[in-house]
Amino acid sequence: MTTPRDLLISTMDVGSDRPAGQGDLSLALAGAELVDLGEAGVLALDGDRIVPAEQGRGELGDGLLEEAASALHRQEPYESVEDWLWRRGRDLSATYLAALRAEGQVTRPRHGWNPFRDGEETLTDSPARRHAAARRTADEPVLAFLTAAVGLRDEPEGEVADHVDDAVVTVLAAVNDAVRELEAVRQRRSIENAAFDNIWRGQ
């Protein structure tokens, strides 16, 4: 079980008035990968720069984390956390969802009267789902802050640094900044599109 998987499962398992956007979720998943790779000794942070370890600590036990580890820039100047989020995060939510589908962890119920019409995808009862639920119930700090970043819950009380180490603080702060930047881009595009529509309507 990994933090990115727990995050994706949580977004599917927890109802919210503010469903996580795919872009927001992809950025958070890329941040979750950094957290897990750091804990596995595959990388360290030098300020906001991602420094790959010369040797990791064996197999990571997850194909997508192995893929993330292989994607690390291994020459100086090393990549910043922010740059990693935007590069690695591109369409990452779709990649993780495809992995859950391939593992049979999500299902799409069919309407009995219409076998060609599918319902929304739902999670199956699996150890992975129970593991993610246990982390949420325990209010595990990293998952709590990441789910807050994508709008599934309010931010945990207290400072981030009270709960996690400096490297994780750097990653979580970068995720929050990237999500806010993406929202600002959305709002700017919405305003521009509205202005364009008004021109065509002669307003």
ABEGO torsion letter per residue (X at the ends): XBAAAAAAAAAAABBBABBBBAAAAAAAAAAAAAAAAAAAGABBBBEABBBBBABBBEBAGBAAAAAAAAABBABOBBBBAAAAAAAAABGAAAAAAAAAAAAGABBBBBBAABAABBBBBBBBBBAAAAAAAAAAAAGBAAAAAAAAAAGABBBBBEBAAAABBAAAAAAAAAAAAAAAAAAAAAAAAAAAAAAAAAAAAGX
